[in-house]
Amino acid sequence: MFDHIAFPIPYQTLQLPQPVQLTIKRLDLIHPQISGNKFFKLKYNLLAAQQQGFSQVLTFGGAFSNHIAATAFAAQHFGFQSIGMIRGEELASQPFNPTLQTAQDLGMQLHFLSRFEYRLRHQAEYLQQLQQQYPQAFIIPEGGSNALAIQGTQEILSPDDLENYDVICCAVGTGGTLAGIIESSSELQHVLGFSALKGDFLKHDIQQWTDKSNWSLTDAYCCGGYAKTTLELLQFMQQFEQQYDIPLEQVYTAKMMMGLLDLIQHSHFPAHTRILVIHTGGLQGKLKTY
Ligand SMILES: *Cc1c(COP(=O)(O)O)cnc(C)c1O
């Protein structure tokens, strides 16, 4: 899998009316299926599973989870069987959406959990039981965020990125990607996370993974919460895609770009700030809208 990745990762600089430099690091282009940050999050998890002799990987996600799709693909590529624990019993009897259909086509065994059972997904006792039930499975948490994932997301920034930019922006779900970027950033840089979810709890999650303080997180552009959208967001996304020919998706990257361009318009950054935006991908379930 790792030899199929298109390195070096392309950069694209946008022409803006304001006096800041905005460059996008296109992680969405590294691979058609395991695109973006999920590749970095899975890398050391799958290497560890391989070294420890597991034959299966098991993980958790919602029906639209990019992590589920990426894991199904990467597992197949690496020669693992994959098991997906999906939130929502009712989904079992409905036609699959593209994410679940893709995962199943890639050989992922899907199990649909009640919301009650799904809520136990981080509990040690539940995970022990699951491990007994699936002794061959290497268990990866929801969204793929664990210490091994953060080891991987520390490789998103290159040495040049540490020199060439003042601000690094990234969309945030569980915070594992942002934590790796913070950990690998230089002290002179500021890392700005755009949360796709409402709430402050994410700050605490991220603090568990890093001692550094050169970062901040905003949920001002989450449009009401995870996977929620507004007409403004959808219109922004379409207009941005047409103008720059860069695809976004509405759960993460469109919210981040809308937020970032709003901050730039309101002169949040000093003139000549060099901003690097991480395009985290997540486009596998998306139809081209332009
Ligand atoms: C999963 C995902 C994120 C969030 O990553 P976390 O490490 O969970 O914060 C951001 N953008 C895209 C496109 C994703 O698929």
The ligand as an SDF file (V2000), in Angstrom:
LIG
                    3D

 15 15  0  0  0  0  0  0  0  0999 V2000
  -11.5050   11.9320    9.2900 C   0  0  0  0  0  0  0  0  0  0  0  0
  -11.3360   13.2440    8.6370 C   0  0  0  0  0  0  0  0  0  0  0  0
  -10.9250   14.3890    9.3570 C   0  0  0  0  0  0  0  0  0  0  0  0
  -10.7460   14.3950   10.8430 C   0  0  0  0  0  0  0  0  0  0  0  0
   -9.5950   13.7720   11.2870 O   0  0  0  0  0  0  0  0  0  0  0  0
   -9.3640   13.5740   12.8420 P   0  0  0  0  0  0  0  0  0  0  0  0
   -8.0000   13.0200   12.9550 O   0  0  0  0  0  0  0  0  0  0  0  0
  -10.4010   12.5850   13.3180 O   0  0  0  0  0  0  0  0  0  0  0  0
   -9.5390   14.8740   13.5220 O   0  0  0  0  0  0  0  0  0  0  0  0
  -10.7410   15.5650    8.6620 C   0  0  0  0  0  0  0  0  0  0  0  0
  -10.9740   15.6300    7.3310 N   0  0  0  0  0  0  0  0  0  0  0  0
  -11.3760   14.5690    6.6180 C   0  0  0  0  0  0  0  0  0  0  0  0
  -11.6320   14.7350    5.1750 C   0  0  0  0  0  0  0  0  0  0  0  0
  -11.5750   13.3430    7.2430 C   0  0  0  0  0  0  0  0  0  0  0  0
  -12.0000   12.2860    6.5160 O   0  0  0  0  0  0  0  0  0  0  0  0
  1  2  1  0
  2  3  1  0
  2 14  2  0
  3  4  1  0
  3 10  2  0
  4  5  1  0
  5  6  1  0
  6  7  2  0
  6  8  1  0
  6  9  1  0
 10 11  1  0
 11 12  2  0
 12 13  1  0
 12 14  1  0
 14 15  1  0
M  END
$$$$
